[in-house]
């Protein structure tokens, strides 16, 4: 895997904006039954940070991922969302920073996802070591793809693989929620966003015909 030199970490203000944009994309993720014995309980929090402020990582909650876990996350998000003709790799859009902030946040949804993501990252590295005698981040792209492909199969007889597949679903949802909350992600899917239109002539006729509707907007 190519190693990217990332810019300084995201500001806490940007992270909070991403949380709001990405939460909807992660709502359908299932709860994973990995053991949570090693995950410390949340200590609670006070008032929500003001999104107009300028904050540094750690100002409101400590970050969870170790350096090894961040390497695994970086490799994994780039397998899920690699660089192509539509946009850059997920790691270059700071998706690993988002994942770290997400699983570190002391809110109920994020705490549930922490109990999914951290054991899942451990499984990924252990499976990589079992198959190839290396951590996931140190595998070549073909080896990484082989492990991820196994987690995408709909019918998995091995219960451990089913649990890992559930982690992969959650992790993929978080990665995509972060990626497609960025301007580059919007461009990749053709989302225009808040762009003023000089005129609006109504929906295309083909869409109206398909829905059995009639044009009522006059230019």
Beta strands, then each sheet from edge to edge (+ up, - down):
end
